[in-house]
């Protein structure tokens, strides 16, 4: 009888450890181990948590930076049939307490840096039976948490003898909670099958579109606690790529690792790439960044950032997805027949959200679920189908029904589509500015602002207006060399230079210069906070 081959994480682990046994995982300047040893570490981790009572289907949450211990859990938890819950340490106390109780996590692992957060939520946690602290030693901090263990000590004493089961491929393997700025976080769950298919398509698409191979070296900037680190730990294992973990997000350390470990590719939200480019040691590293591939997600890729990267010899392009979609849906790339296009035209394509990757069926639709014309002008909502989308919002049938209304997953993102099939994200439904009954794209205005030489970061929000309901307000963080030198009037005039992209009625009413902009827990601009702060600025 033929073997019914389930799509399981264990098959990725077993394959990469056999085909690429000497490929490396590197953690800062502290530890390095091979893919063969990664397999052994995963099996030790499975034994470790099983000895604490974790069984198939139990939830295991980890609040951590990009450490080797968290990386272990990416394999050890789902391969044994338990569920890896990626815990966001930047959640508020109320949100962190909510997600642990809502998921009913049985074991809670946390980096020692987040001890205060875990101590604050522990008295109200209902399901947690064990706490495991993660640090670079075998010590347990002074705390009232109990029972508490040290990860390194438990892991070292665990056996590597663990036979992974043949699970049903529809078994839940991972869960992530959304980090929206309104309402409580929503739990997205993903099956073993979803994870493997996402990994296969991501590795194939990134290799074909962006030329990424197993000779590349990945620097893990995307948080392991956010949307499966965009799927990279798994897809890069399929490649057999060397993977470098920086631990905390310290821009000078990131630059040092690029140089020391020969990193050639990474994924960023725009703000983290900007911070890395302004690290004090970045200029010295520029010669080694020629050909470095940086793909941007989480927020739109500003044209100014892409052009700056080009000047450094870097290739910066965009991808698009959601927590609900694992996340990959689209990638921006240049088709073979476009390879000889001028630089400006290539950048124009790289900064779009791109084109749907294989197995993703993507549409841009109006309110009646009819496809908008591919004129790059008519806006609609992106809806998708793919084999790796979230199975549900955990324990929330009403929100699940809304998410999947009409049999398509509704992204909440407003976009246009052009005749070549490139998706141009214009806004989130909750962020788009409705002025006089018409839509204004905040992302387009942010993109234009990024082209001014004085602008380091720009965020556009809609604020109340007596006549037009809402009007655009631009908040700008100047580059250090321009602080105190650039004026509001100069920035307002800048938008008038691009009439083909900024109609007269889109022109911002005001620019506010600020020292910094508030970010969400995953590095996006926190527009809810800014809207509350500036809501009446144009009202008198």
C-alpha positions as a Python dict, from the first residue, in 0.01 Angstrom:
ca = {
    (1, 'X'): (0, 0, 0),
    (2, 'X'): (134, 343, -95),
    (3, 'X'): (256, 569, 183),
    (4, 'X'): (29, 872, 223),
    (5, 'X'): (291, 1144, 257),
    (6, 'X'): (174, 1417, 498),
    (7, 'X'): (326, 1765, 468),
    (8, 'X'): (502, 1807, 803),
    (9, 'X'): (770, 2032, 950),
    (10, 'X'): (969, 1726, 1050),
    (11, 'X'): (1031, 1654, 681),
    (12, 'X'): (1193, 1996, 632),
    (13, 'X'): (1409, 1940, 941),
    (14, 'X'): (1516, 1590, 839),
    (15, 'X'): (1587, 1697, 482),
    (16, 'X'): (1803, 2000, 562),
    (17, 'X'): (2003, 1813, 827),
    (18, 'X'): (2088, 1538, 576),
    (19, 'X'): (2140, 1745, 260),
    (20, 'X'): (2313, 2044, 425),
    (21, 'X'): (2465, 1896, 744),
    (22, 'X'): (2747, 2154, 760),
    (23, 'X'): (2544, 2469, 690),
    (24, 'X'): (2551, 2695, 994),
    (25, 'X'): (2323, 2873, 1236),
    (26, 'X'): (2507, 3162, 1406),
    (27, 'X'): (2398, 3350, 1717),
    (28, 'X'): (2574, 3686, 1758),
    (29, 'X'): (2935, 3610, 1851),
    (30, 'X'): (2824, 3362, 2116),
    (31, 'X'): (2734, 3033, 1946),
    (32, 'X'): (2731, 2855, 1612),
    (33, 'X'): (2603, 2512, 1520),
    (34, 'X'): (2536, 2314, 1202),
    (35, 'X'): (2209, 2202, 1048),
    (36, 'X'): (2289, 1848, 1160),
    (37, 'X'): (2327, 1981, 1514),
    (38, 'X'): (2008, 2184, 1466),
    (39, 'X'): (1822, 1855, 1419),
    (40, 'X'): (1973, 1724, 1742),
    (41, 'X'): (1890, 2046, 1926),
    (42, 'X'): (1529, 2023, 1807),
    (43, 'X'): (1491, 1667, 1935),
    (44, 'X'): (1643, 1763, 2269),
    (45, 'X'): (1396, 2051, 2287),
    (46, 'X'): (1104, 1819, 2217),
    (47, 'X'): (1215, 1586, 2498),
    (48, 'X'): (1266, 1889, 2725),
    (49, 'X'): (910, 2020, 2695),
    (50, 'X'): (755, 1673, 2685),
    (51, 'X'): (914, 1604, 3024),
    (52, 'X'): (725, 1911, 3150),
    (53, 'X'): (397, 1750, 3046),
    (54, 'X'): (348, 1900, 2700),
    (55, 'X'): (149, 1671, 2470),
    (56, 'X'): (15, 1686, 2115),
    (57, 'X'): (-207, 1993, 2074),
    (58, 'X'): (-77, 2175, 2383),
    (59, 'X'): (24, 2538, 2336),
    (60, 'X'): (378, 2657, 2413),
    (61, 'X'): (437, 3033, 2410),
    (62, 'X'): (771, 3209, 2384),
    (63, 'X'): (840, 3580, 2447),
    (64, 'X'): (1189, 3635, 2313),
    (65, 'X'): (1427, 3817, 2080),
    (66, 'X'): (1586, 3646, 1779),
    (67, 'X'): (1786, 3396, 1986),
    (68, 'X'): (1904, 3044, 1915),
    (69, 'X'): (1668, 2914, 2185),
    (70, 'X'): (1364, 3061, 2010),
    (71, 'X'): (1499, 2922, 1684),
    (72, 'X'): (1514, 2575, 1847),
    (73, 'X'): (1146, 2605, 1936),
    (74, 'X'): (1052, 2675, 1574),
    (75, 'X'): (1134, 2308, 1516),
    (76, 'X'): (1102, 2126, 1847),
    (77, 'X'): (744, 2234, 1927),
    (78, 'X'): (556, 2171, 1598),
    (79, 'X'): (758, 1862, 1503),
    (80, 'X'): (634, 1681, 1815),
    (81, 'X'): (273, 1783, 1747),
    (82, 'X'): (244, 2068, 1998),
    (83, 'X'): (158, 2425, 1896),
    (84, 'X'): (420, 2701, 1892),
    (85, 'X'): (261, 3029, 2003),
    (86, 'X'): (482, 3322, 1903),
    (87, 'X'): (448, 3567, 2192),
    (88, 'X'): (506, 3934, 2121),
    (89, 'X'): (704, 4084, 2414),
    (90, 'X'): (604, 4436, 2308),
    (91, 'X'): (238, 4383, 2388),
    (92, 'X'): (91, 4577, 2676),
    (93, 'X'): (45, 4396, 3007),
    (94, 'X'): (-329, 4357, 2943),
    (95, 'X'): (-274, 4227, 2589),
    (96, 'X'): (0, 3983, 2693),
    (97, 'X'): (-217, 3844, 2971),
    (98, 'X'): (-509, 3814, 2730),
    (99, 'X'): (-326, 3618, 2458),
    (100, 'X'): (-177, 3366, 2706),
    (101, 'X'): (-515, 3300, 2867),
    (102, 'X'): (-701, 3299, 2537),
    (103, 'X'): (-461, 3047, 2381),
    (104, 'X'): (-444, 2845, 2707),
    (105, 'X'): (-68, 2814, 2690),
    (106, 'X'): (72, 2533, 2902),
    (107, 'X'): (442, 2631, 2911),
    (108, 'X'): (568, 2989, 2895),
    (109, 'X'): (925, 3063, 2786),
    (110, 'X'): (1063, 3415, 2808),
    (111, 'X'): (1384, 3606, 2765),
    (112, 'X'): (1515, 3736, 3096),
    (113, 'X'): (1486, 4089, 2952),
    (114, 'X'): (1108, 4049, 2981),
    (115, 'X'): (1098, 3926, 3340),
    (116, 'X'): (903, 4231, 3457),
    (117, 'X'): (633, 4172, 3194),
    (118, 'X'): (593, 3804, 3285),
    (119, 'X'): (588, 3877, 3659),
    (120, 'X'): (316, 4138, 3597),
    (121, 'X'): (87, 3898, 3410),
    (122, 'X'): (164, 3575, 3602),
    (123, 'X'): (-89, 3623, 3888),
    (124, 'X'): (-377, 3624, 3638),
    (125, 'X'): (-261, 3342, 3411),
    (126, 'X'): (-491, 3039, 3426),
    (127, 'X'): (-324, 2766, 3220),
    (128, 'X'): (55, 2805, 3254),
    (129, 'X'): (214, 2516, 3444),
    (130, 'X'): (585, 2594, 3391),
    (131, 'X'): (801, 2899, 3325),
    (132, 'X'): (1135, 2872, 3142),
    (133, 'X'): (1378, 3164, 3141),
    (134, 'X'): (1604, 3221, 2839),
    (135, 'X'): (1944, 3383, 2879),
    (136, 'X'): (2306, 3316, 2782),
    (137, 'X'): (2384, 3134, 3109),
    (138, 'X'): (2228, 2858, 3321),
    (139, 'X'): (2118, 3095, 3595),
    (140, 'X'): (1765, 3161, 3716),
    (141, 'X'): (1694, 3523, 3811),
    (142, 'X'): (1557, 3626, 4148),
    (143, 'X'): (1182, 3593, 4096),
    (144, 'X'): (862, 3467, 4255),
    (145, 'X'): (762, 3282, 3938),
    (146, 'X'): (722, 2911, 4001),
    (147, 'X'): (796, 2651, 3895),
    (148, 'X'): (1073, 2815, 3694),
    (149, 'X'): (1355, 2654, 3497),
    (150, 'X'): (1652, 2769, 3290),
    (151, 'X'): (1633, 2680, 2919),
    (152, 'X'): (2003, 2605, 2872),
    (153, 'X'): (2017, 2378, 3174),
    (154, 'X'): (1703, 2185, 3077),
    (155, 'X'): (1809, 2158, 2714),
    (156, 'X'): (2159, 2039, 2792),
    (157, 'X'): (2033, 1758, 3013),
    (158, 'X'): (1764, 1641, 2766),
    (159, 'X'): (1814, 1343, 2536),
    (160, 'X'): (1846, 1388, 2159),
    (161, 'X'): (1673, 1053, 2110),
    (162, 'X'): (1326, 1152, 1988),
    (163, 'X'): (1129, 997, 1703),
    (164, 'X'): (894, 1250, 1548),
    (165, 'X'): (545, 1112, 1476),
    (166, 'X'): (361, 1103, 1146),
    (167, 'X'): (94, 1361, 1221),
    (168, 'X'): (-213, 1447, 1023),
    (169, 'X'): (-95, 1735, 804),
    (170, 'X'): (-396, 1943, 911),
    (171, 'X'): (-275, 1940, 1273),
    (172, 'X'): (-236, 2294, 1409),
    (173, 'X'): (136, 2369, 1428),
    (174, 'X'): (169, 2739, 1504),
    (175, 'X'): (-32, 3038, 1615),
    (176, 'X'): (28, 3412, 1606),
    (177, 'X'): (-186, 3695, 1736),
    (178, 'X'): (-250, 4006, 1532),
    (179, 'X'): (-97, 4328, 1658),
    (180, 'X'): (-360, 4571, 1536),
    (181, 'X'): (-408, 4909, 1697),
    (182, 'X'): (-780, 4857, 1761),
    (183, 'X'): (-949, 4589, 1969),
    (184, 'X'): (-798, 4283, 2133),
    (185, 'X'): (-541, 4075, 1940),
    (186, 'X'): (-690, 3796, 1728),
    (187, 'X'): (-535, 3450, 1719),
    (188, 'X'): (-439, 3311, 1377),
    (189, 'X'): (-378, 2936, 1358),
    (190, 'X'): (-185, 2748, 1091),
    (191, 'X'): (-159, 2380, 1006),
    (192, 'X'): (149, 2171, 935),
    (193, 'X'): (40, 2156, 571),
    (194, 'X'): (10, 2535, 550),
    (195, 'X'): (360, 2586, 689),
    (196, 'X'): (526, 2339, 454),
    (197, 'X'): (350, 2474, 143),
    (198, 'X'): (437, 2831, 239),
    (199, 'X'): (801, 2730, 284),
    (200, 'X'): (816, 2556, -53),
    (201, 'X'): (662, 2845, -244),
    (202, 'X'): (862, 3112, -59),
    (203, 'X'): (1192, 2936, -130),
    (204, 'X'): (1104, 2879, -496),
    (205, 'X'): (972, 3231, -555),
    (206, 'X'): (1259, 3405, -377),
    (207, 'X'): (1510, 3198, -569),
    (208, 'X'): (1345, 3262, -904),
    (209, 'X'): (1250, 3627, -855),
    (210, 'X'): (1535, 3760, -645),
    (211, 'X'): (1815, 3517, -722),
    (212, 'X'): (1852, 3393, -365),
    (213, 'X'): (2046, 3065, -339),
    (214, 'X'): (2207, 2853, -70),
    (215, 'X'): (2524, 3057, -119),
    (216, 'X'): (2344, 3354, 36),
    (217, 'X'): (2360, 3425, 409),
    (218, 'X'): (2047, 3543, 588),
    (219, 'X'): (2051, 3795, 873),
    (220, 'X'): (1731, 3745, 1077),
    (221, 'X'): (1603, 4099, 1138),
    (222, 'X'): (1231, 4018, 1120),
    (223, 'X'): (1128, 3920, 1475),
    (224, 'X'): (1082, 3551, 1541),
    (225, 'X'): (778, 3657, 1746),
    (226, 'X'): (605, 3813, 1444),
    (227, 'X'): (429, 3617, 1166),
    (228, 'X'): (675, 3325, 1168),
    (229, 'X'): (963, 3569, 1109),
    (230, 'X'): (796, 3598, 767),
    (231, 'X'): (851, 3224, 716),
    (232, 'X'): (1227, 3262, 670),
    (233, 'X'): (1354, 3008, 927),
    (234, 'X'): (1172, 2734, 736),
    (235, 'X'): (1221, 2842, 374),
    (236, 'X'): (1591, 2916, 429),
    (237, 'X'): (1634, 2569, 581),
    (238, 'X'): (1497, 2428, 255),
    (239, 'X'): (1764, 2633, 76),
    (240, 'X'): (2036, 2513, 313),
    (241, 'X'): (2127, 2876, 375),
    (242, 'X'): (2348, 2992, 658),
    (243, 'X'): (2125, 3181, 904),
    (244, 'X'): (2249, 3449, 1144),
    (245, 'X'): (2054, 3545, 1459),
    (246, 'X'): (2130, 3886, 1615),
    (247, 'X'): (1939, 3843, 1941),
    (248, 'X'): (1829, 4197, 2031),
    (249, 'X'): (1776, 4451, 1755),
    (250, 'X'): (2084, 4670, 1790),
    (251, 'X'): (2169, 4845, 1460),
    (252, 'X'): (2549, 4855, 1515),
    (253, 'X'): (2542, 4482, 1599),
    (254, 'X'): (2340, 4413, 1282),
    (255, 'X'): (2602, 4595, 1073),
    (256, 'X'): (2885, 4407, 1244),
    (257, 'X'): (2718, 4073, 1172),
    (258, 'X'): (2670, 4164, 806),
    (259, 'X'): (3043, 4225, 777),
    (260, 'X'): (3171, 3943, 998),
    (261, 'X'): (2939, 3666, 877),
    (262, 'X'): (2914, 3780, 515),
    (263, 'X'): (2537, 3834, 527),
    (264, 'X'): (2389, 3896, 182),
    (265, 'X'): (2013, 3906, 242),
    (266, 'X'): (1765, 4016, 509),
    (267, 'X'): (1405, 4126, 561),
    (268, 'X'): (1305, 4452, 726),
    (269, 'X'): (1020, 4682, 806),
    (270, 'X'): (1133, 5018, 662),
    (271, 'X'): (1204, 5176, 1002),
    (272, 'X'): (1457, 4905, 1096),
    (273, 'X'): (1644, 4942, 766),
    (274, 'X'): (1655, 5319, 818),
    (275, 'X'): (1797, 5268, 1168),
    (276, 'X'): (2062, 5030, 1033),
    (277, 'X'): (2160, 5279, 763),
    (278, 'X'): (2210, 5544, 1032),
    (279, 'X'): (2416, 5321, 1259),
    (280, 'X'): (2757, 5480, 1333),
    (281, 'X'): (2947, 5192, 1168),
    (282, 'X'): (2730, 5167, 856),
    (283, 'X'): (2941, 5383, 624),
    (284, 'X'): (3246, 5164, 686),
    (285, 'X'): (3043, 4860, 584),
    (286, 'X'): (2910, 5005, 256),
    (287, 'X'): (3182, 4842, 38),
    (288, 'X'): (3070, 4500, 162),
    (289, 'X'): (2702, 4574, 97),
    (290, 'X'): (2729, 4571, -282),
    (291, 'X'): (2461, 4330, -401),
    (292, 'X'): (2302, 4296, -54),
    (293, 'X'): (1936, 4201, -100),
    (294, 'X'): (1690, 4362, 142),
    (295, 'X'): (1323, 4290, 107),
    (296, 'X'): (1073, 4514, 280),
    (297, 'X'): (740, 4415, 432),
    (298, 'X'): (505, 4524, 707),
    (299, 'X'): (480, 4874, 557),
    (300, 'X'): (513, 5022, 210),
    (301, 'X'): (867, 5061, 73),
    (302, 'X'): (930, 5436, 30),
    (303, 'X'): (1091, 5519, -303),
    (304, 'X'): (1349, 5737, -132),
    (305, 'X'): (1470, 5441, 74),
    (306, 'X'): (1492, 5218, -235),
    (307, 'X'): (1690, 5482, -424),
    (308, 'X'): (1925, 5535, -132),
    (309, 'X'): (1991, 5161, -119),
    (310, 'X'): (2062, 5159, -493),
    (311, 'X'): (2329, 5426, -440),
    (312, 'X'): (2496, 5195, -186),
    (313, 'X'): (2487, 4903, -432),
    (314, 'X'): (2206, 4730, -242),
    (315, 'X'): (1896, 4579, -400),
    (316, 'X'): (1586, 4676, -202),
    (317, 'X'): (1246, 4543, -303),
    (318, 'X'): (906, 4487, -146),
    (319, 'X'): (694, 4191, -48),
    (320, 'X'): (344, 4185, 93),
    (321, 'X'): (150, 3972, 335),
    (322, 'X'): (-36, 3964, 667),
    (323, 'X'): (-21, 3782, 996),
    (324, 'X'): (-332, 3603, 867),
    (325, 'X'): (-146, 3484, 556),
    (326, 'X'): (161, 3334, 730),
    (327, 'X'): (253, 3595, 570),
    (328, 'X'): (370, 3579, 206),
    (329, 'X'): (125, 3676, -69),
    (330, 'X'): (323, 3881, -324),
    (331, 'X'): (679, 3971, -419),
    (332, 'X'): (805, 4261, -631),
    (333, 'X'): (1043, 4150, -904),
    (334, 'X'): (1160, 4229, -1256),
    (335, 'X'): (1044, 3989, -1523),
    (336, 'X'): (1307, 3857, -1769),
    (337, 'X'): (1176, 4079, -2049),
    (338, 'X'): (1217, 4382, -1817),
    (339, 'X'): (1580, 4321, -1719),
    (340, 'X'): (1714, 4599, -1945),
    (341, 'X'): (1476, 4865, -1818),
    (342, 'X'): (1631, 5191, -1686),
    (343, 'X'): (1702, 5212, -1314),
    (344, 'X'): (1404, 5438, -1241),
    (345, 'X'): (1160, 5198, -1406),
    (346, 'X'): (1304, 4900, -1218),
    (347, 'X'): (1270, 5084, -887),
    (348, 'X'): (912, 5175, -978),
    (349, 'X'): (834, 4802, -990),
    (350, 'X'): (1044, 4705, -686),
    (351, 'X'): (854, 4946, -460),
    (352, 'X'): (515, 4805, -551),
    (353, 'X'): (372, 4520, -346),
    (354, 'X'): (459, 4304, -645),
    (355, 'X'): (278, 4016, -809),
    (356, 'X'): (107, 3720, -643),
    (357, 'X'): (347, 3432, -579),
    (358, 'X'): (257, 3082, -706),
    (359, 'X'): (-59, 2926, -558),
    (360, 'X'): (-193, 3266, -442),
    (361, 'X'): (-513, 3378, -614),
    (362, 'X'): (-538, 3752, -552),
    (363, 'X'): (-805, 3999, -659),
    (364, 'X'): (-867, 4370, -607),
    (365, 'X'): (-1242, 4419, -572),
    (366, 'X'): (-1502, 4688, -516),
    (367, 'X'): (-1775, 4679, -253),
    (368, 'X'): (-1980, 4440, -469),
    (369, 'X'): (-1684, 4195, -496),
    (370, 'X'): (-1634, 4285, -862),
    (371, 'X'): (-1277, 4315, -990),
    (372, 'X'): (-1159, 4672, -1039),
    (373, 'X'): (-1006, 4757, -1379),
    (374, 'X'): (-626, 4717, -1409),
    (375, 'X'): (-572, 5091, -1462),
    (376, 'X'): (-364, 5159, -1148),
    (377, 'X'): (-619, 5424, -1057),
    (378, 'X'): (-934, 5249, -937),
    (379, 'X'): (-898, 5146, -573),
    (380, 'X'): (-1044, 4837, -413),
    (381, 'X'): (-980, 4585, -136),
    (382, 'X'): (-735, 4298, -178),
    (383, 'X'): (-898, 3958, -126),
    (384, 'X'): (-707, 3631, -152),
    (385, 'X'): (-711, 3255, -153),
    (386, 'X'): (-403, 3042, -87),
    (387, 'X'): (-331, 2703, 75),
    (388, 'X'): (-149, 2852, 376),
    (389, 'X'): (-392, 3116, 504),
    (390, 'X'): (-509, 3106, 864),
    (391, 'X'): (-763, 2835, 934),
    (392, 'X'): (-957, 3067, 1164),
    (393, 'X'): (-943, 3340, 1423),
    (394, 'X'): (-900, 3116, 1725),
    (395, 'X'): (-1223, 3080, 1928),
    (396, 'X'): (-1385, 3368, 1740),
    (397, 'X'): (-1637, 3236, 1484),
    (398, 'X'): (-1790, 3579, 1415),
    (399, 'X'): (-1456, 3742, 1327),
    (400, 'X'): (-1365, 3432, 1123),
    (401, 'X'): (-1689, 3467, 927),
    (402, 'X'): (-1613, 3833, 856),
    (403, 'X'): (-1255, 3752, 753),
    (404, 'X'): (-1372, 3488, 504),
    (405, 'X'): (-1690, 3658, 379),
    (406, 'X'): (-1780, 3525, 35),
    (407, 'X'): (-1514, 3255, 47),
    (408, 'X'): (-1223, 3500, 7),
    (409, 'X'): (-995, 3621, 284),
    (410, 'X'): (-1042, 3996, 322),
    (411, 'X'): (-712, 4172, 389),
    (412, 'X'): (-846, 4516, 476),
    (413, 'X'): (-583, 4664, 243),
    (414, 'X'): (-682, 4916, -24),
    (415, 'X'): (-494, 4879, -352),
    (416, 'X'): (-489, 4941, -724),
    (417, 'X'): (-362, 4695, -985),
    (418, 'X'): (-186, 4785, -1309),
    (419, 'X'): (-199, 4618, -1650),
    (420, 'X'): (118, 4417, -1574),
    (421, 'X'): (-42, 4269, -1262),
    (422, 'X'): (160, 4467, -1006),
    (423, 'X'): (-26, 4546, -684),
    (424, 'X'): (6, 4903, -555),
    (425, 'X'): (-102, 4923, -190),
    (426, 'X'): (-269, 5255, -125),
    (427, 'X'): (-375, 5219, 237),
    (428, 'X'): (-537, 5018, 510),
    (429, 'X'): (-914, 5058, 514),
    (430, 'X'): (-879, 5215, 859),
    (431, 'X'): (-603, 5458, 750),
    (432, 'X'): (-719, 5581, 411),
    (433, 'X'): (-821, 5949, 426),
    (434, 'X'): (-1179, 6023, 321),
    (435, 'X'): (-1180, 6386, 212),
    (436, 'X'): (-1502, 6527, 64),
    (437, 'X'): (-1622, 6173, -3),
    (438, 'X'): (-1307, 6077, -201),
    (439, 'X'): (-1008, 5865, -95),
    (440, 'X'): (-657, 5998, -44),
    (441, 'X'): (-374, 5745, -10),
    (442, 'X'): (-152, 5810, 291),
    (443, 'X'): (108, 5567, 155),
    (444, 'X'): (144, 5761, -171),
    (445, 'X'): (201, 6082, 22),
    (446, 'X'): (454, 5909, 249),
    (447, 'X'): (635, 5781, -59),
    (448, 'X'): (659, 6132, -208),
    (449, 'X'): (776, 6275, 126),
    (450, 'X'): (1058, 6016, 138),
    (451, 'X'): (1206, 6164, -181),
    (452, 'X'): (1295, 6492, -9),
    (453, 'X'): (1664, 6483, 90),
    (454, 'X'): (1590, 6608, 442),
    (455, 'X'): (1338, 6335, 531),
    (456, 'X'): (1441, 6032, 733),
    (457, 'X'): (1088, 5915, 818),
    (458, 'X'): (745, 6042, 713),
    (459, 'X'): (401, 5939, 834),
    (460, 'X'): (72, 6071, 695),
    (461, 'X'): (-259, 6060, 882),
    (462, 'X'): (-607, 6196, 826),
    (463, 'X'): (-722, 6461, 1072),
    (464, 'X'): (-1058, 6627, 1120),
    (465, 'X'): (-1157, 6916, 895),
    (466, 'X'): (-1472, 7129, 924),
    (467, 'X'): (-1540, 7144, 549),
    (468, 'X'): (-1388, 6823, 404),
    (469, 'X'): (-1434, 6584, 701),
    (470, 'X'): (-1067, 6479, 682),
    (471, 'X'): (-747, 6625, 541),
    (472, 'X'): (-389, 6488, 527),
    (473, 'X'): (-134, 6583, 791),
    (474, 'X'): (233, 6495, 733),
    (475, 'X'): (462, 6419, 1027),
    (476, 'X'): (833, 6423, 941),
    (477, 'X'): (1145, 6312, 1128),
    (478, 'X'): (1433, 6501, 960),
    (479, 'X'): (1769, 6339, 898),
    (480, 'X'): (2019, 6441, 1168),
    (481, 'X'): (2208, 6671, 929),
    (482, 'X'): (1888, 6863, 851),
    (483, 'X'): (1743, 6913, 1200),
    (484, 'X'): (1661, 7279, 1253),
    (485, 'X'): (1732, 7358, 886),
    (486, 'X'): (1435, 7226, 690),
    (487, 'X'): (1109, 7424, 714),
    (488, 'X'): (744, 7326, 685),
    (489, 'X'): (690, 7551, 382),
    (490, 'X'): (973, 7382, 191),
    (491, 'X'): (823, 7038, 254),
    (492, 'X'): (474, 7147, 152),
    (493, 'X'): (615, 7285, -176),
    (494, 'X'): (791, 6952, -233),
    (495, 'X'): (458, 6772, -288),
    (496, 'X'): (367, 7013, -570),
    (497, 'X'): (660, 6879, -776),
    (498, 'X'): (475, 6552, -837),
    (499, 'X'): (137, 6648, -992),
    (500, 'X'): (116, 6313, -1173),
    (501, 'X'): (98, 6136, -834),
    (502, 'X'): (-43, 6406, -606),
    (503, 'X'): (-358, 6576, -741),
    (504, 'X'): (-412, 6928, -613),
    (505, 'X'): (-686, 6821, -377),
    (506, 'X'): (-449, 6562, -222),
    (507, 'X'): (-191, 6828, -128),
    (508, 'X'): (-131, 6819, 251),
    (509, 'X'): (-257, 7110, 456),
    (510, 'X'): (22, 7096, 711),
    (511, 'X'): (361, 6940, 792),
    (512, 'X'): (474, 6889, 1150),
    (513, 'X'): (843, 6829, 1222),
    (514, 'X'): (901, 6583, 1509),
    (515, 'X'): (1198, 6417, 1677),
    (516, 'X'): (1049, 6066, 1652),
    (517, 'X'): (734, 5877, 1556),
    (518, 'X'): (557, 5621, 1775),
    (519, 'X'): (577, 5263, 1646),
    (520, 'X'): (365, 4955, 1699),
    (521, 'X'): (511, 4641, 1854),
    (522, 'X'): (635, 4525, 1512),
    (523, 'X'): (789, 4855, 1401),
    (524, 'X'): (505, 5009, 1198),
    (525, 'X'): (394, 5369, 1250),
    (526, 'X'): (130, 5376, 1524),
    (527, 'X'): (-125, 5586, 1340),
    (528, 'X'): (-391, 5540, 1606),
    (529, 'X'): (-174, 5720, 1863),
    (530, 'X'): (-90, 5994, 1615),
    (531, 'X'): (-455, 6043, 1514),
    (532, 'X'): (-552, 6084, 1879),
    (533, 'X'): (-266, 6329, 1936),
    (534, 'X'): (-325, 6548, 1630),
    (535, 'X'): (-698, 6500, 1564),
    (536, 'X'): (-788, 6869, 1611),
    (537, 'X'): (-477, 7034, 1467),
    (538, 'X'): (-664, 7170, 1161),
    (539, 'X'): (-978, 7267, 1353),
    (540, 'X'): (-854, 7598, 1478),
}
